Amino acid sequence: MTRFPPLAVVLAIGFLLTLSAAICRSAEAPTAADHQHMSQLGPGDSVSVQIFGQPDATNIYVGDDGSISVPLVGNIQVTGISPVDAAARVAKALKDGGYFVDPHVTIIVTQARSQLVSVLGEVGSVGRYPITPRTTIVDLLAQAGGVKETAADVGYVLRSDDNGHINRYPIKLNGLSDIKDVLPTPTLLGGDSLVVPRAEHYFVLGEVVAPGKFPFEPGVSVIQGIARAGGINDRGSERRIQLKRLGKDGQYRVVPVKPGDPIQVDDIIRVKESIF
């Protein structure tokens, strides 16, 4: 009588075969979409070219003409493409030249100088800084000397699209925003700009619990702004609220106000003492 293996054994074997196939697929070469998200090479980049089976790697720079000089095959144009695509070009040149039957080439960026992002605004040192595919917003700000005390909590990444239109992507500067959740690509790209704006505030003075300067948020009303200062104290009156607003000429002027009116940047709210 023929005995069949238990069902549990059959299912286990099937699972292992499926897992093995998935691992093999994950080890395949990156897709075109993956290539698009890798940093592009450019003049000034330093790269290491390694041919499998050869003892030494070749360390070379991408020239001003966008090419690298590879032993045996000469100059190979690599500007504007990823290291993976550049390695494929070198491998093809080595094969077409008859130097190798099936060459396997790896190109690694050892120092990125062509991929630069501008950092502007409330930072220690405004300028252009090199990035890699692993550079985070926190890394970039560290290169720029960190943010000033006057910096806002939210900055903006500016990026031009294919039509030349500049898109603005808000991003938290404390590192809590994941780049891939904010930008259309999982990394920063050369040519991006990070703008760190000055923090916006309003002021609450007079008969409140904790007078001072407070971060501005759109949609906050006068009475809500006062509440953030601890509310009106025993000496103040809700009917004696004065609001001074900064005009285009740089001068403050008293404007009529109701408790539910929205406040604006640099408003000065003063709660006066009750008459009675």
Order of alpha helices (4+ residues) and beta strands (2+ residues): alpha-alpha-beta-beta-beta-beta-alpha-beta-beta-beta-alpha-beta-beta-alpha-beta-beta-beta-alpha-beta-beta-beta
